[in-house]
Amino acid sequence: MTDKPDPRHALGSEAEKVAARYLQRKGYKIMEMNFRTLRGEIDIVCIDNGCLVFVEVKSASKPTDINPAESIHYRKQQKLQLAATEYISTHEIPGGGVRFDAIVMIATERGEWKIDHAVDAFRGNEKL
């Protein structure tokens, strides 16, 4: 019996790559993809006009009415904040603040992506 790759993982991985290219076109500087810690993972770490941005990417293969800002439940927000704290403690960061964005990526039947980007999707704790 062979393990077949999970198509959801492939969809999510492709969505993250497309989201990173989208952010680059908007002028963001990608610092790191898939930053992993024992506390959690951050899909994309980037800089936008001097602000350190942690981006959570959600993907779907069918149209959805999910608001990207609402797609990150409280528990996930906590994990992202813990991972962000670890990132900040181990990297040089700009002085322009920190924010959390969310991007929902919807794969269309034509092989394209619908992108819904929520800037400052949720507030991190005051220590960030």
C-alpha positions as CSV (number, residue, x, y, z in Angstrom):
1,M,0.0,0.0,0.0
2,T,1.5,3.3,-1.0
3,D,0.7,6.6,0.6
4,K,-0.9,9.0,-1.9
5,P,-0.3,12.7,-1.4
6,D,-3.2,14.5,0.3
7,P,-4.7,16.7,-2.4
8,R,-5.7,19.3,0.3
9,H,-2.0,19.7,1.2
10,A,-1.1,20.2,-2.5
11,L,-3.9,22.8,-2.8
12,G,-2.8,24.6,0.3
13,S,0.9,24.6,-0.7
14,E,0.0,26.0,-4.2
15,A,-2.3,28.6,-2.6
16,E,0.5,29.8,-0.3
17,K,2.9,30.2,-3.3
18,V,0.3,32.1,-5.3
19,A,-0.5,34.3,-2.2
20,A,3.2,35.1,-1.9
21,R,3.4,36.2,-5.5
22,Y,0.3,38.3,-5.0
23,L,1.8,40.0,-2.0
24,Q,5.1,40.6,-3.9
25,R,3.1,42.3,-6.8
26,K,1.6,44.6,-4.1
27,G,5.1,45.6,-3.0
28,Y,5.5,43.3,0.0
29,K,8.9,41.8,0.7
30,I,8.7,38.1,1.5
31,M,11.0,37.3,4.4
32,E,10.1,33.6,5.0
33,M,7.5,31.0,4.0
34,N,6.2,28.3,6.4
35,F,8.0,29.5,9.5
36,R,7.6,26.6,11.9
37,T,8.0,26.4,15.6
38,L,6.8,24.1,18.3
39,R,4.1,26.6,19.0
40,G,2.7,26.8,15.5
41,E,3.4,27.8,11.9
42,I,3.1,31.1,10.0
43,D,2.4,30.7,6.3
44,I,4.1,33.9,5.1
45,V,6.3,36.4,6.9
46,C,6.8,39.6,5.0
47,I,7.4,43.4,5.2
48,D,4.9,46.0,4.0
49,N,6.1,49.6,4.2
50,G,8.3,48.8,7.2
51,C,5.6,46.8,9.0
52,L,6.3,43.2,9.9
53,V,3.3,41.2,8.6
54,F,2.4,37.6,9.5
55,V,0.0,36.1,6.9
56,E,-2.3,33.2,7.4
57,V,-3.4,31.6,4.1
58,K,-6.6,29.6,3.8
59,S,-7.5,27.7,0.7
60,A,-10.6,26.1,-0.7
61,S,-11.5,24.2,-3.8
62,K,-15.1,25.5,-4.0
63,P,-16.5,29.0,-3.8
64,T,-17.2,30.2,-0.2
65,D,-18.5,33.2,1.6
66,I,-15.8,33.0,4.2
67,N,-14.5,36.4,5.2
68,P,-10.7,36.1,5.5
69,A,-10.7,38.1,8.8
70,E,-13.2,35.7,10.2
71,S,-11.5,32.6,8.9
72,I,-8.9,32.6,11.7
73,H,-10.6,31.4,14.9
74,Y,-9.4,32.4,18.3
75,R,-7.3,29.3,19.0
76,K,-5.5,29.8,15.7
77,Q,-4.9,33.4,16.5
78,Q,-3.3,32.4,19.7
79,K,-1.0,29.9,17.9
80,L,-0.1,32.5,15.3
81,Q,0.8,35.0,18.1
82,L,3.0,32.5,19.9
83,A,4.8,31.7,16.6
84,A,5.1,35.4,15.8
85,T,6.6,36.1,19.2
86,E,9.2,33.4,18.6
87,Y,9.9,34.8,15.1
88,I,10.5,38.3,16.6
89,S,12.8,36.9,19.3
90,T,15.0,35.2,16.7
91,H,15.1,37.7,13.8
92,E,15.9,41.3,13.2
93,I,12.7,43.2,12.6
94,P,11.8,46.6,11.3
95,G,10.5,49.3,13.6
96,G,7.2,49.8,11.8
97,G,5.0,47.7,13.9
98,V,3.5,44.2,13.5
99,R,0.2,43.1,12.1
100,F,-1.6,39.9,11.1
101,D,-3.2,39.5,7.7
102,A,-5.4,36.7,6.3
103,I,-5.8,35.6,2.7
104,V,-8.5,33.3,1.5
105,M,-7.6,31.6,-1.8
106,I,-10.4,30.0,-3.8
107,A,-9.4,27.7,-6.7
108,T,-11.6,28.1,-9.7
109,E,-12.6,25.5,-12.2
110,R,-10.4,27.2,-14.8
111,G,-7.3,26.7,-12.7
112,E,-7.2,30.3,-11.5
113,W,-7.3,31.7,-8.0
114,K,-9.8,34.2,-6.5
115,I,-7.9,36.1,-3.8
116,D,-9.5,37.8,-0.8
117,H,-7.0,39.7,1.4
118,A,-7.9,41.1,4.8
119,V,-5.2,43.5,6.0
120,D,-4.9,43.7,9.8
121,A,-7.3,40.7,10.1
122,F,-7.0,40.5,13.9
123,R,-5.1,42.3,16.6
124,G,-2.1,40.6,18.3
125,N,-1.5,41.1,21.9
126,E,0.1,44.4,23.0
127,K,3.5,42.6,23.6
128,L,4.0,42.2,19.8
